């Protein structure tokens, strides 16, 4: 080879300064795909460039406000449910098997279970700081 030979020019696409080597696959419906393609076209971008731009530079979704939970009250609700469980289960089992005799004691026990359940519901709403319905 002589020194008069011009250097070979590189062929192909020029290399990126920061090559994109990671892939993210996203599933969407046909209508979502059409909307994305429409928006990308309006922006004069490819779908990949549009999605990348939206993910990096777009506005993130608004965060959901989650109120603080009163953990002590929540623990009281869980303890109360553990206490109610066996009585409720026994009564339901007897009712389903046909052995439940509806006397005054059973009616009183059921009324007590209902009242306690309502108390626990109210306590749960307080624990979650939700307005009572």
GROMACS elastic network, one bead per residue, 0.5 to 0.9 nm:
[ bonds ]
;  ai    aj funct       b0    kb
    1     4     6  0.83157   500
    1     5     6  0.72455   500
    2     5     6  0.59318   500
    3     6     6  0.78790   500
    5     8     6  0.87014   500
    6     9     6  0.87523   500
    8    11     6  0.89831   500
   10    13     6  0.89567   500
   10    14     6  0.85516   500
   11    14     6  0.81343   500
   12    15     6  0.89125   500
   13    16     6  0.89210   500
   15    18     6  0.85114   500
   15    19     6  0.74491   500
   16    19     6  0.51369   500
   16    20     6  0.82310   500
   20    23     6  0.81621   500
   28    31     6  0.81212   500
   28    32     6  0.59310   500
   28    33     6  0.63336   500
   29    32     6  0.51031   500
   29    33     6  0.61843   500
   29    34     6  0.86194   500
   30    33     6  0.50512   500
   30    34     6  0.61799   500
   30    35     6  0.86653   500
   31    34     6  0.50295   500
   31    35     6  0.62039   500
   31    36     6  0.86262   500
   32    35     6  0.50795   500
   32    36     6  0.61501   500
   32    37     6  0.85747   500
   33    36     6  0.50919   500
   33    37     6  0.61104   500
   33    38     6  0.85176   500
   34    37     6  0.51115   500
   34    38     6  0.60750   500
   34    39     6  0.86327   500
   35    38     6  0.50236   500
   35    39     6  0.61571   500
   35    40     6  0.84997   500
   36    39     6  0.51834   500
   36    40     6  0.60227   500
   36    41     6  0.84733   500
   36    47     6  0.69700   500
   36    50     6  0.82489   500
   36    51     6  0.81070   500
   37    40     6  0.50607   500
   37    41     6  0.60200   500
   37    42     6  0.85580   500
   37    46     6  0.79726   500
   37    47     6  0.59745   500
   37    50     6  0.88144   500
   38    41     6  0.51279   500
   38    42     6  0.62029   500
   38    43     6  0.86620   500
   39    42     6  0.50403   500
   39    43     6  0.62116   500
   39    44     6  0.86082   500
   39    45     6  0.86854   500
   39    47     6  0.85832   500
   39    50     6  0.80629   500
   40    43     6  0.50539   500
   40    44     6  0.61516   500
   40    45     6  0.51272   500
   40    46     6  0.59733   500
   40    47     6  0.55417   500
   40    48     6  0.86503   500
   40    49     6  0.80797   500
   40    50     6  0.54241   500
   40    51     6  0.80892   500
   41    45     6  0.58514   500
   41    46     6  0.70360   500
   41    47     6  0.79300   500
   41    50     6  0.88315   500
   42    45     6  0.76896   500
   43    46     6  0.86895   500
   43    50     6  0.76760   500
   44    50     6  0.87001   500
   45    48     6  0.80118   500
   45    49     6  0.59505   500
   45    50     6  0.57279   500
   46    49     6  0.51784   500
   46    50     6  0.59945   500
   46    51     6  0.85484   500
   47    50     6  0.50529   500
   47    51     6  0.60721   500
   47    52     6  0.84354   500
   48    51     6  0.52743   500
   48    52     6  0.60231   500
   48    53     6  0.84682   500
   49    52     6  0.50932   500
   49    53     6  0.59827   500
   49    54     6  0.85163   500
   50    53     6  0.51253   500
   50    54     6  0.61050   500
   50    55     6  0.85435   500
   51    54     6  0.50781   500
   51    55     6  0.60172   500
   51    56     6  0.85393   500
   52    55     6  0.51755   500
   52    56     6  0.61394   500
   52    57     6  0.82191   500
   53    56     6  0.52783   500
   53    57     6  0.54561   500
   53    58     6  0.67358   500
   54    57     6  0.53614   500
   54    59     6  0.76260   500
   54    60     6  0.89329   500
   55    58     6  0.57597   500
   55    59     6  0.82268   500
   55    60     6  0.80104   500
   56    59     6  0.86441   500
   57    60     6  0.86956   500
   59    62     6  0.85640   500
   60    63     6  0.84565   500
   63    66     6  0.89962   500
   66    69     6  0.86766   500
   67   128     6  0.73069   500
   67   129     6  0.69993   500
   67   130     6  0.87874   500
   68    71     6  0.89282   500
   68   127     6  0.86817   500
   68   128     6  0.72300   500
   68   129     6  0.75825   500
   69    72     6  0.88667   500
   69    73     6  0.86002   500
   69    74     6  0.77770   500
   69   126     6  0.87172   500
   69   127     6  0.56315   500
   69   129     6  0.68582   500
   70    73     6  0.56016   500
   70    74     6  0.62676   500
   70    75     6  0.87804   500
   70   126     6  0.77577   500
   70   128     6  0.65538   500
   70   129     6  0.78161   500
   71    75     6  0.60537   500
   71    76     6  0.86117   500
   71   127     6  0.68673   500
   71   128     6  0.88301   500
   72    75     6  0.51273   500
   72    76     6  0.63937   500
   72    77     6  0.88234   500
   72   127     6  0.78214   500
   73    77     6  0.63096   500
   73    78     6  0.87405   500
   73   123     6  0.65786   500
   73   124     6  0.70446   500
   73   126     6  0.75486   500
   73   127     6  0.52008   500
   73   128     6  0.87914   500
   74    77     6  0.50546   500
   74    78     6  0.63529   500
   74    79     6  0.86715   500
   74   123     6  0.76583   500
   74   124     6  0.62128   500
   74   126     6  0.87263   500
   74   127     6  0.55198   500
   74   128     6  0.78823   500
   75    78     6  0.50743   500
   75    79     6  0.61334   500
   75    80     6  0.85086   500
   76    79     6  0.50731   500
   76    80     6  0.60410   500
   76    81     6  0.85797   500
   76   120     6  0.82425   500
   76   123     6  0.80429   500
   76   124     6  0.86739   500
   77    80     6  0.50443   500
   77    81     6  0.61719   500
   77    82     6  0.86532   500
   77   120     6  0.55946   500
   77   121     6  0.79558   500
   77   123     6  0.66143   500
   77   124     6  0.61725   500
   77   127     6  0.86453   500
   78    81     6  0.51105   500
   78    82     6  0.62682   500
   78    83     6  0.87478   500
   78   120     6  0.87222   500
   79    82     6  0.51130   500
   79    83     6  0.63996   500
   79    84     6  0.88311   500
   80    83     6  0.50841   500
   80    84     6  0.62740   500
   80    85     6  0.86519   500
   80   116     6  0.82214   500
   80   117     6  0.84881   500
   80   120     6  0.68785   500
   81    84     6  0.50429   500
   81    85     6  0.60022   500
   81   117     6  0.80488   500
   81   120     6  0.77090   500
   82    85     6  0.53169   500
   82    86     6  0.76690   500
   83    86     6  0.68470   500
   83    87     6  0.77815   500
   84    87     6  0.56429   500
   84    88     6  0.60447   500
   84    89     6  0.84529   500
   84   113     6  0.70563   500
   84   116     6  0.80970   500
   84   117     6  0.80438   500
   85    88     6  0.52967   500
   85    89     6  0.59440   500
   85    90     6  0.85403   500
   86    89     6  0.50354   500
   86    90     6  0.60244   500
   86    91     6  0.85745   500
   87    90     6  0.51955   500
   87    91     6  0.62412   500
   87    92     6  0.85925   500
   87   109     6  0.87347   500
   87   113     6  0.81058   500
   88    91     6  0.52380   500
   88    92     6  0.60861   500
   88    93     6  0.85116   500
   88   110     6  0.83233   500
   88   113     6  0.73653   500
   89    92     6  0.50948   500
   89    93     6  0.59772   500
   89    94     6  0.85549   500
   90    93     6  0.51692   500
   90    94     6  0.62209   500
   90    95     6  0.86090   500
   91    94     6  0.52114   500
   91    95     6  0.61416   500
   91    96     6  0.86189   500
   91   100     6  0.73045   500
   91   106     6  0.84613   500
   91   110     6  0.83273   500
   92    95     6  0.50310   500
   92    96     6  0.60449   500
   92    97     6  0.85128   500
   92   100     6  0.86218   500
   93    96     6  0.51599   500
   93    97     6  0.60870   500
   93    98     6  0.85050   500
   93    99     6  0.85393   500
   93   100     6  0.84286   500
   94    97     6  0.52128   500
   94    98     6  0.60512   500
   94    99     6  0.50487   500
   94   101     6  0.84836   500
   95    98     6  0.52125   500
   95    99     6  0.62225   500
   95   101     6  0.83008   500
   96    99     6  0.77922   500
   96   100     6  0.81487   500
   97   100     6  0.76984   500
   98   101     6  0.83208   500
  100   106     6  0.84524   500
  101   106     6  0.75440   500
  102   105     6  0.78859   500
  102   106     6  0.57258   500
  102   107     6  0.65995   500
  103   106     6  0.53639   500
  103   107     6  0.62927   500
  103   108     6  0.86270   500
  104   107     6  0.51367   500
  104   108     6  0.60654   500
  104   109     6  0.85410   500
  105   108     6  0.51073   500
  105   109     6  0.60969   500
  105   110     6  0.86000   500
  106   110     6  0.60773   500
  106   111     6  0.85013   500
  107   110     6  0.51038   500
  107   111     6  0.61063   500
  107   112     6  0.85491   500
  108   111     6  0.50583   500
  108   112     6  0.61119   500
  108   113     6  0.86060   500
  109   112     6  0.50292   500
  109   113     6  0.61658   500
  109   114     6  0.86379   500
  110   113     6  0.50114   500
  110   114     6  0.61683   500
  110   115     6  0.85863   500
  111   114     6  0.50888   500
  111   115     6  0.61429   500
  111   116     6  0.85669   500
  112   115     6  0.50861   500
  112   116     6  0.60576   500
  112   117     6  0.84620   500
  113   116     6  0.51491   500
  113   117     6  0.60404   500
  113   118     6  0.86532   500
  114   117     6  0.50429   500
  114   118     6  0.62612   500
  114   119     6  0.86908   500
  115   118     6  0.51662   500
  115   119     6  0.63021   500
  115   120     6  0.87245   500
  116   120     6  0.62061   500
  116   121     6  0.85992   500
  117   120     6  0.50724   500
  117   121     6  0.61490   500
  117   122     6  0.86822   500
  118   122     6  0.62343   500
  118   123     6  0.85689   500
  119   122     6  0.51784   500
  119   123     6  0.61514   500
  119   124     6  0.85491   500
  120   124     6  0.59837   500
  120   125     6  0.85654   500
  121   124     6  0.50359   500
  121   125     6  0.62665   500
  121   126     6  0.86965   500
  122   125     6  0.50995   500
  122   126     6  0.63002   500
  122   127     6  0.86317   500
  122   132     6  0.71873   500
  123   126     6  0.50236   500
  123   127     6  0.60917   500
  123   128     6  0.86356   500
  124   128     6  0.61693   500
  124   129     6  0.82901   500
  124   130     6  0.85840   500
  125   128     6  0.51664   500
  125   129     6  0.57908   500
  125   130     6  0.51106   500
  125   131     6  0.68579   500
  125   132     6  0.63876   500
  126   130     6  0.62912   500
  126   131     6  0.78349   500
  126   132     6  0.81625   500
  127   130     6  0.78576   500
  128   131     6  0.89724   500
  129   132     6  0.89418   500
  130   133     6  0.88040   500
